[in-house]
Amino acid sequence: MAFKLSKTNNFNTKVEVVTPTESGEQKWSFTGTFRILPADEDLAGKDYVDAIFVGAQGVPVEDGISEADLLNLLKKRPDTRNAIVSAYNKAVVKKNQTSSLF
């Protein structure tokens, strides 16, 4: 399938997380769904992660956690929040590609 540029080119990418636990660090991953943030979008009063992160698949969760609660939890925890930002930046700004983020 050929690529077509659109106003909402959402994409999926792997999010690699390192979570501190009582027995040390636990490495795990999930697939995040992101929206490409336009350079001219006004983020005044908005959270960056809320603006870019729209979904998750493959997250190991306890029973009874809704999709909305899961997204909120992933966006608020420091370990997953940092991993989300890192995965987005790596996917959008590839090696040898100039960036409008900087």
KOLMI-788886 format. One record per residue (C-alpha): residue in three letters; residue number from 1; x, y, z. Coordinates in steps of 0.1 Angstrom, whole numbers, plus 2048, in hexadecimal, padded with zeros to 3 digits. Each point is the difference from the previous one (the first is absolute). Layout:
KOLMI-788886
ROGU  rest  nr  east  north  up
ROGU  Ala  NUM  X  Y  Z
...
//
This chain:
KOLMI-788886
ROGU  rest  nr  east  north  up
ROGU  Met  1  800  800  800
ROGU  Ala  2  80E  822  7F6
ROGU  Phe  3  803  81B  81A
ROGU  Lys  4  7E8  81D  7FF
ROGU  Leu  5  805  81F  814
ROGU  Ser  6  7E1  80A  814
ROGU  Lys  7  7F7  817  81C
ROGU  Thr  8  800  7E4  819
ROGU  Asn  9  81C  7E8  7F9
ROGU  Asn  10  7FE  7EB  820
ROGU  Phe  11  81A  7E5  804
ROGU  Asn  12  808  7E3  817
ROGU  Thr  13  823  7FA  80E
ROGU  Lys  14  810  7EC  81C
ROGU  Val  15  803  811  822
ROGU  Glu  16  81C  7F1  815
ROGU  Val  17  7FC  806  826
ROGU  Val  18  817  7FB  81D
ROGU  Thr  19  7ED  7FE  821
ROGU  Pro  20  811  800  822
ROGU  Thr  21  7F4  7E3  816
ROGU  Glu  22  809  7F3  822
ROGU  Ser  23  817  7E7  7F0
ROGU  Gly  24  810  818  7E7
ROGU  Glu  25  7F6  80D  7DE
ROGU  Gln  26  7E6  7EF  7EB
ROGU  Lys  27  802  805  7DA
ROGU  Trp  28  7E0  7FC  7EC
ROGU  Ser  29  7F0  80F  7E1
ROGU  Phe  30  7DE  807  7F0
ROGU  Thr  31  7F4  80E  7DF
ROGU  Gly  32  7F6  825  801
ROGU  Thr  33  7EA  812  7E8
ROGU  Phe  34  80B  824  7FA
ROGU  Arg  35  7F4  81E  7EC
ROGU  Ile  36  819  815  7EE
ROGU  Leu  37  800  822  810
ROGU  Pro  38  800  81D  7E8
ROGU  Ala  39  81C  819  806
ROGU  Asp  40  7E7  81D  801
ROGU  Glu  41  7E8  7F0  819
ROGU  Asp  42  7FB  816  81F
ROGU  Leu  43  807  7EB  81F
ROGU  Ala  44  7FA  81D  818
ROGU  Gly  45  7EE  7F0  81E
ROGU  Lys  46  803  7DD  7F1
ROGU  Asp  47  815  7E3  80B
ROGU  Tyr  48  819  7F4  7E5
ROGU  Val  49  7F9  7DB  807
ROGU  Asp  50  7DB  805  7FE
ROGU  Ala  51  805  811  7DE
ROGU  Ile  52  815  7E4  7F1
ROGU  Phe  53  7F5  7DF  811
ROGU  Val  54  7DE  7F2  7F6
ROGU  Gly  55  801  7DB  807
ROGU  Ala  56  812  7E1  80C
ROGU  Gln  57  7FF  7DB  7F8
ROGU  Gly  58  811  7E3  812
ROGU  Val  59  804  810  823
ROGU  Pro  60  7FF  7E6  81C
ROGU  Val  61  7E5  80C  817
ROGU  Glu  62  7EC  7F4  81D
ROGU  Asp  63  7DC  7F6  7FA
ROGU  Gly  64  7E7  81C  802
ROGU  Ile  65  815  81C  7F2
ROGU  Ser  66  7ED  812  7E5
ROGU  Glu  67  810  80D  7E0
ROGU  Ala  68  7FB  824  80C
ROGU  Asp  69  810  7F8  822
ROGU  Leu  70  81D  7EE  7EE
ROGU  Leu  71  807  81E  7EA
ROGU  Asn  72  7FF  817  81E
ROGU  Leu  73  817  7EA  814
ROGU  Leu  74  819  7FD  7E3
ROGU  Lys  75  800  826  7FB
ROGU  Lys  76  805  808  825
ROGU  Arg  77  81B  7E7  80C
ROGU  Pro  78  823  80E  7FC
ROGU  Asp  79  80E  7DF  7F2
ROGU  Thr  80  7E6  7FC  7E5
ROGU  Arg  81  7FC  825  7F9
ROGU  Asn  82  825  804  7F9
ROGU  Ala  83  800  7E0  7EB
ROGU  Ile  84  7E2  80D  7EC
ROGU  Val  85  812  821  7F8
ROGU  Ser  86  820  7EE  7F7
ROGU  Ala  87  7EE  7E8  7E8
ROGU  Tyr  88  7EE  81C  7EF
ROGU  Asn  89  81F  815  7FB
ROGU  Lys  90  814  7E1  7F3
ROGU  Ala  91  7E4  7F8  7E7
ROGU  Val  92  7FA  823  7F3
ROGU  Val  93  824  80C  7FF
ROGU  Lys  94  814  7E4  7EF
ROGU  Lys  95  825  800  7FC
ROGU  Asn  96  80C  819  7E5
ROGU  Gln  97  7DF  811  7FF
ROGU  Thr  98  7FD  824  80A
ROGU  Ser  99  7E7  808  81B
ROGU  Ser  100  7E7  81C  805
ROGU  Leu  101  800  7F8  825
ROGU  Phe  102  822  811  806
//
